[in-house]
């Protein structure tokens, strides 16, 4: 099973749609609650980061034949200058608009890395790519 979702820049109203759909799908499949919670947290954090920090992107969700859940997030620029710093709890580059809406606490990447079985991130001025698995 594989699904791909579009995330639009600054569309805070629809940010979280992919996360909600993925959570419903996993619930229907009877995925363990602990795994379900981890996926929901990581997916929402990554999805909202795309809306806040990039020019848009995609969320790709897949379950392989062994039951491993794969999430991929690909966005369009501007990239993350210092990934190690961005992984620091509390560090944020969110805009004032995002902060006014209650986003930008600087916990997104940290939370993703904390709950995923595997976490990979690469970034350049062209965009940021995150891959996570959940077992």
Number of C-alpha atoms within 10 A of each C-alpha: 8 10 13 14 16 17 27 20 19 19 14 15 8 12 23 20 16 23 23 14 14 21 19 14 13 19 13 9 9 10 16 11 11 9 17 19 14 17 27 21 18 23 28 19 21 24 27 26 23 29 23 24 22 23 16 21 21 19 21 18 21 17 16 10 8 7 11 12 22 19 24 19 23 23 27 19 18 15 18 20 11 9 13 8 12 18 18 14 14 13 16 17 14 15 12 11 12 18 14 9 9 9 20 22 14 17 17 27 21 17 17 24 16 13 20 23 16 14 16 12 15 13 18 13 11 13 19 21 18 18 16 22 19 19 14
